[in-house]
Amino acid sequence: MPDVGDVTWVTYDAGLAEDLLRSAGRKDDRLEYVPYAAPRDLRNLTRDTWSIRSLLREDSYDLVISTGAGIAVAALPVARLHRARAVFVESATRVSEPSLSGRILQRVPGVELCTQQLEGPSFGPRWRRVGSVHDDFAPGDERSLTSLRRVVVTLGTIRPYGFRRLLERLVAILPSDAEVLWQTGASDVDGLDIDARDTVPGPELEAAMDEADVVVAHAGTGTALTAFERGRCPVLVPRRHAHGEHVDDHQVGTARALAARGLATYAEVEEVTEELLLRAAARTVTQRPERVQLEL
């Protein structure tokens, strides 16, 4: 982030924000937590709106920017009421159409709408393409691996959606002697013989990815970016709406788009095999020398 003076971060307390700010050199920034609003959670979304309204009345802000999801709906209309510039940057996971948050904010006058979608049909006349956080990365060199010794499995922290199907598949196909870090989020792990953890601190997860032969993850953009930053070409398995794993199937588009860039391996649950993981483990991702700035 460029030097823009005082910055306040408003987010949910998923146990990661302080570590992320510290690693980004922003540990002295103000950090405010608001109640977690699950997708379509109108009660907590209303509470978030009032919390953000109080924050904006307390101090004067020139710019309010959000990538969503519900927290953008809470913050950006209130920002316009306080005459601040309000910018919504649609998640890089949305490659074919706006999210529900984006569709709602299309109806709010004065909110600037930005998409990280680089090609395909336009989201509409109010949307402008600003580049993508994925532009920072490119496929790297291949390496030689004959077995899987260390594996990171990370399913994000979105609640209340679990991804037990993927866990069951991995328990069945991973080598019995592999050392596995299981970050399982809200997934039901009852009866699975794994050392499951809801969340893992950022530095620990990054260190585990540094040592991992392969990273297997749901197709969330934050998870993918963490893997890219550690030089890993992750296996991205999309959550499916039909199985109650997310609000829709947008993760399919994310996994396909990143695979097309050569940054990830896309696989459905039933396609995940030890051989596929070995092929993915041989691939790497490199970071471009200069980070790409979104054109906001």
N, C-alpha and C positions, 0 to 999 in steps of 0.2 A: 504494500500500500504506500502511495506517495505521502509526503509530509503534508497533512491537512489540518494540523493543529490538534485540538482535543477530539478524541474519538470515544464514543460509548458503544459497547457491544451489548445487545439484548438478545438473549437466547434461552433455551431450556437447559436445565441442569442435568446433563447426561453424563457428567463426570469427566468430560473431555476438554471443556472450554479453556480452563486455566492452563492446562498443558499446551494446548494449541497456541495460545497467545504467548506463552513463554518461549516456545520454540520459534515463533515468528518475530521475536524481539519486541513484543507489544505488552509485556507483563505489567507495565504501569498504566495501561489504559483502564478506563472504568468498565466494569463488567456487571451487568444487571440480569438477574434471572426472573423469568415470568413462568406462571404455571404451565405445565406441559399440556398442549392441546393436540390430541390425536386427530387424524383425519376425520373431518365432519363433526368434530367435538365443539358444538356451538356454545356450550356452557363455559368451558375454559377459554374459548376464543373471545367471548365477551369479557371475561376477567382480564385477559391479556390486553384488550383494547383499553380498558380503564387504567391498567398499569402504565401503558405506554403514553396515554393521554396525560397522566400525572407527571411522567418524566419530561414530556415536551413542554408542559406548563412550568416546570421547575427551572429549566434552562432553555437558552435560545440555540437552535440548531439550524445550520444552513442547508444541510443535505441529510436525507434519510434514505438509505438504500437497503434493499432486501432481496434475497433469492428465494424467499418463501420458506415453508409452504403457508400454513395458516398464519404464522406470525406476520407475514407480509400483508395479509388482509387486515390484520389488526392494526398495523403500524402506518401504512402508507396513506389511507384516507385521512387519518388523524393528522399526519404530517402536512397534508394539503390544507387542512383547516387552520393550521398554525403557520401557513405561508412558507413552509420549507419546501425545497425541491425534493420531489419524491420519485425514486427510480426503482423499478422492479426488473431484476435480471432473472429471467426464467432459468430454471435449473438446466444444466447441460444434459440431464437425463431425458429432457423433453425434445425429441427430434422430429416428431411428426405433427404435433398440435400442442397448444398451451395446456398447462395443468388447470385444475379447477380454480386455483388461486389466480392464475393468469386470466382466465375467462371472467372471473368476478372483477378483477382490477381493470379490465377493458372498459367497464361501465363507469369507472370513476374518472371524472374530468381532471386533467392536469397531471395524472400519474404517467410518467414516461415508461414505456414498455420496451424491453430489450430481450432479444433471443440469442442464444449461443448456437442455434441451428445454422449450419454453414451452407446447406444446399437443400433442395426440395422446395415444395410449395411454401409461399409466405404465410405467416400466421395471420396476416391482415394488415391494412394500411397504417395502423398505429404502431406496428412493431418494426424495430430496426435491428439488423444484425450487428453485433459488437465484437465478434470473435469468440473464442472458446477457451476455457481453462485447459482443455486438452491440447491446445496448440503448443504448449510448453514441451511436449514430449514427442519422441520418435522411436521407431523400433531400433533396438541395439544389436550387438553381436550375439551369436549363438554360443552356447557352452556345452560341454559334454557331461552328461549325467547318465548313470546306469541304474540308479535306484533312488527311492524316496526315503531320506533319513529324517528330514524335518519338514513339517507342513504347518501352515497357518490357515485355519478356517475362521472366517470372520463374517458375521451376518448382520452387522450394524446394530443400531439401538432403537429402531422404530417400534413403537408399541401401538396396539396390542398384537401386532402381526408376527407370527412365528414362521419357521421354515424347516419343520421337522423332516419333510421329505428328503431334503438335501442331506441332513445329518444322518438319516438312516442309510442313504446310499453310500455316503463316505465311510460309515462304520463297516459296511459290507465289503468295500473294495480297497481300502487303504491297507498297506502292509502292517501286520500285527506289531512289528518292531519299530515302526515309525514314531517319532516324537511329535505330538500334535498339540498345538495351542488351539483350544476350542472357545471362541467368543461367540456365544449363541443368542444374545439379545433376549427377545421374549419367547423364544422357541420352547416348546414342551420337550424336555429331555428325560422324562420319566422312563425308566427301564433301559436307557442307553448307557452302556458301560464306557462313559467318557468323563473327563474332568472338565465339566462345562462351567463357564463363567459368563454372567450376563454382560458385563463390560470389562474392558481391559484398559488401563491407563495408556494414553497416547505414546509416551516414551517406551513403555514395555512392548506395545504392539509393534512399533517401528523397529525396535531392536530384534524382535522375533522375525519380522519380515527380512531384515538384513541377513539373518542366518538361515532362512527357510529355503528349501529347494523349490517349493511352489506355494503360491497363495491361492486358495479357493474361497470365493466370496459370492454373496448376492450381488446383483448388478446395480449397486448404489454408487453414485458418482463420487461421493466422499471416500468410500472404501477404495474405489479404483484409483483415485488420485494418490492416496497414501501408498498403495502398492507401486505406482509409477515412480513416485519420489524415491522409493527404496530400490529402484532398478528392476522390479519384478514385473513380469508379464502375466497377470492373474488369469485364472479360469473364472469367468463370470457366468453365474447361473441365475437366470431371472426368476424372481418370484412370480407366481401365477394367480390371477384374480379368482379363477375357477376353483382353486384350492384354498381360498381364504387367506392368501399370503400377502396381499396388498390390495389397495383400492382399485387398481386397474393393472393393465399389462404393459405399462410404459417401460419397465426394465428390459423388456425384449428389445425395444428400439435402442436402448442404451448399449446393451451387450453387442448387438449387431454392428452399431456404428463404431464402437471401439475396436471390434475385431476387424472391421474394414480398414481402419487406420493402422492395423498391425500392432496394436498396443495390448490386445487381450485375446484370449480364446473364449469363444461363445459356445456354451453347451447347455442343453436341457438336462434336467435331473437324470433321466434314464440314459443319457449319452455319456455320463461321467464314468470313466474307467481308469484303471491304473495306467494303462498305456497312454491315454489322452493326457493325464496329468504329467507323465514323463516327457511327452512332447512339448507341453507348455513350459515345463521346468527348464528346458533347454533354451528358451527364448528370454531375451532381456529387453528392458526399456531404458532409453537414455534421455536425459534432460537437456534441452537446448541451452546454449551458453547464456543467452539473455532471455528473461521471462517476458512473455507476451502480455502487453497491457490491454485490457478490454477498453474499447473506445466509447467511454461513457460521456 
